[in-house]
Amino acid sequence: MERRKFVKACAAAAAGTLPTAADAANLTARLYKRVKLVDAAGKPLKAAELRKGITYIFEYPFAATPCFLLRLDRAAAGGIDLRTEGGQGYRWDGGVGADRAIVAYSAICAHKLTYPTRQVSFIGYRDQPSPVAGPGKVITCCSDRSVYDPSAGARVLAGPAPQPLATILLEHDAKSDALEAVGTFGGEMFNDFFRKFEFRLQLEMGARARSAAEGTTTVKELASYSTQWAQC
């Protein structure tokens, strides 16, 4: 979301008001802690360093909630009207970066809450054709065969998913080329996620699982984040 539109949405939320029907939206952005995206060495990640066709992962807005970071092969212009499972509408305003091709989404599937784990990932960006992804360039979940379009706010293209993936709001500093995560937009699944996987997360991370991401969050390629990546 462009800074101007994001600030306008946040101002509406703070005032307790909602955008009008003319804005094709009645859902406002949710602010979380501002977190800088960094590389494995802890240095600020440069948008220009992101490679097209690669699935990147970072944790936000909680320590246990993974997100996708993608650089698409073309600009994501935005202006797309979407709707949550509960019927709330919102307008996705496109990518960020110099070429407006960088997007980020929650990596928790909207159907069965499938997400990338350290052991295996059944969900990720498919740059190449496959039986589920069709011509590719989509986010696919092999566990339930849901397909999302990352160039259009992660809207559902196929499968049982009842709503798009939640957008992770990014801000891009044109001068430094750095990226920061600042909030979410769309249908969050975090409460359901923590309820469903409470025991697993407790074993893996203890109380830290529900801790808010703060300061920095490390960006990794999915290939190094998960030991295996299911293909479908």
N, C-alpha and C positions, 0 to 999 in steps of 0.2 A: 504494500500500500504506500502511495506517495505520502511524504511527510505532511503535506497540507491536508489531505483527506483523512489521514490518521489522526491528526490533532483535532480536526473537526469532529470525528467520531468519538474521541475520548472526552472532548468538551461536552458533548451531548450526554455521555454516560455520567459524567460528574454532575451535570445539572439535573439528572434524573429524567431526561427526555430522550425520545427516540427519533431517528430520522423519519421523514414522512413517507407515505406510500409512493410519492413521486420519485423518491430516491431508490425505490424498489428494494428497500431494506428496513427491517425492524429489529435487527440484532446489532448490538454495538460491540466494539472491540473490548477485549479483556486485557488489562495491563498486568504484567508480572515484572519481576526484577529485570532491569536492563543487564544483559550478559553479552560480553564480547566473544566472538568466535575466534578460536586460536588453532594453530596447527599442533602437531605432535611435540614440537619443541617448545610450545608455550608462546610462540610469537603470533601477533595478530594475523589472522588469515586474510590474504588479499583476494578480492573477488576475481581478479584476473588469473589467479592460480588454479581456480576450479576448472576441471576438464569436462568437456561435454560428454554425455553418455555414461557418466560414472555416478553410482549411488553413494552419496556421502551421508554419514550419520553423526548426529550430536544429541546431547541430552538437554531437554528443555520442555516445560518450565520446572520440572522436577528431576532429581538425580536419576530416577528410574524410568523416565518417559522418553524414549528415543524419537528422533525426528529425522526426516529426510531433507537433505540439502541437494539441490540439483541445478546444474547449469544447462539449460535447454539449447537446442541448436538454432533457435530463433526467438525473437522478442515475444513475451507474453503480455499482450496489450491490456488485458483486463476489461473492466466494464461488463462483467458477466454476473448475471443474477442467479443465485443458488438458494437452496432451502435445506434446513435441517430436518431430521426425522420428525421432530416435534412441530414442524410447519413454520418455523421462523425464517424469514427471508433475509438475505444479506447480499451485498454486491462485492465481488472480488475485483480488486483493482490492479492486478497484474504483478509482473516481476520487478526486481530491483537491479541495480548495477548499471554500468554505462550502456549496456545493450538491452537492459530490462529483461534479461533471460534467466535471472537467478530467482528460484522459488524455494520455499520450505513448507513442509507439512508434517503434522504428527504422523508417526509411523505405526500408529495403532489402527488396525483395520476396523472399519465401522460396523462390521457384521459380527464376527466372533472374537474381536479384540486381539487377533493375531498380531504379533510384533516381533522385531528382530531381537533374538537373544544371543548370548555369547556362544551358544552351542550351534544354533541354526537359525536361518531367516527364511521364512516362507513368503515374505513380502519384500518387494523392491522394484526399482525402475528397470524396465526392459527396453533396451535401445534397439534390439533386433526382433524380427518376427518370431512368433511361437504360436502353438495351438490356442493358448489363452489370450496372449497379448495381441494377436492379429498381426498387423504390420509393425508393431512395436511402438516405442516412444511413449509408453504408458507405465503406470505403477500397477503391478498385478499382485494379487494374493493367491498363492497356490493352494492354501488350505480351504478356501471357499470359492475360488475362481472369480473374485470380484476384480474389476478393472477400473482404474481411475485415470483421468486425463490431467497430467500436471500442468499443461499449458492453459487450462481452463478452470483453475481453482480446485483441482482434484475432483471434479464432478464425476459421478458414476457413469461409466460407459456400458458396463455389463456386470452380471452377477447379482447376488442377493444383498449387497451393501445398501442400507437404507438412506445414506446421506454421504456427502463428500467427506474426505479427510479434513480435519481441522487445519486451517492455515496457520502457520507460524509467521508472525509479523516481523519482518526484517527492516532495519534501517541501514542504508549504505552511505558511507562518508566518501564523497567524490574525491576529496583531496587526498586522503590516506588510502582509499580503496578498501577500507575495513568494513566489516559487517557486524551488526549487533542484533540480537533477538530481544524484542521488547514486549511481546504479548501474543495473543491468539485471536482468531476470528473464525466463526463458524461453530459447528457442533463438537464440543469437547467430549471426550470419552474417559477422562482421567478418573473420575469417581468410580465408574464401573470397572475400569482397569485395576484399580487398587483393591476393590472388593474381590474380583475374580482371582487375581494372582497374589493375594496377600501372603499366603504361606510360602510360595516360591520366592517372592521378593524378600520376605523376612529371612529366609535361609541364605540368600545370596548377598543381601546388602544390609540386613538389620534395619534399624530405625532410619538409616540414611536414605532409604528408598523414597520416603515422602519429603525429604529435605528439598527446599527450593534451590534451583540452580542459581548461583550468584557469582559475580566477578567474571569468570571466564568459563567456557565450555569447549572441550576439545573436539575437533572435527576429524573423523576418520573415514576411510573408504569402507564400504560394507564388507569387502573382501577381507579386511583385517579386523573388522568389528565382530563378525560372526565366523565361526570355524567352517561352517558349511552354508551354502546358499542353494535352497531347493529350486530346481528349474521346472517350469511347466509351460 
